[in-house]
Amino acid sequence: MPKQENLVYTLRIDLADSKPPIWRRIAVDSQITLGTLHKVIQAAFDWTDTHLHDFEIDEQCYGDLDQDPTGDLDFVDESKVKLGQLVGKGAKFIYRYDFGDDWEHRIKVEAVEPMESTPLSSAWLITGKRARPPEDVGGIWGYEEFLEAVKDPDSDQGREMLEWVCCDAFDPEHFDVEEAKLAVAQVSSRRKGTNPRR
């Protein structure tokens, strides 16, 4: 059986219904498992990985079987499936995080290219825009209410919201790309090599 070719997939990941868009662009080895891709998305958005998650690809759900001991969620084991086995260029699929707040991430495979060298990581962040919402804020609609409240940090509601997220101010436009690159590299690090230039 011929060896499966390693390719570089460029993924655009958008937080559904966010206006203006909250998004990240990452590159991944086509042989990355969905389990590792989950960790990469968490790092790219700075989520805390404290809630259930799954991927939906072609009407099949993939997730962490440890999060579904009874089998009620009907997950396929994300740690056993590689991205390149499931999708190609132009494909679109969903990653969901926190089934209460329902953070839906819409993912598109923007490009597929040959891998010219063995990378240090199975994924690396290219760029992105805007801060992700606070955890447990109540989904995208709760986030809109949160942003409205913190526009006036001196109001009772504004102060309460900022105390809740433990900060003096919240800038929805802030995204530290270098910090996110490091976080993605840490969760996807593997053997020594040379990162392909992006």
HULIN-V762427 format. One record per helix or strand of 3 or more residues. SS is the DSSP state (h for helix, s for strand). FROM is the first residue (numbers start at 1). TO is the last residue. If there is no record, write none. Layout:
BEGIN
{{SS & FROM & TO} {SS & FROM & TO}}
END
This chain:
BEGIN
{{s & 7 & 15} {s & 23 & 29} {h & 34 & 45} {s & 53 & 57} {s & 60 & 63} {h & 65 & 67} {h & 78 & 80} {h & 83 & 86} {s & 92 & 97} {s & 103 & 114} {s & 123 & 129} {h & 139 & 150} {h & 156 & 164} {h & 177 & 188}}
END
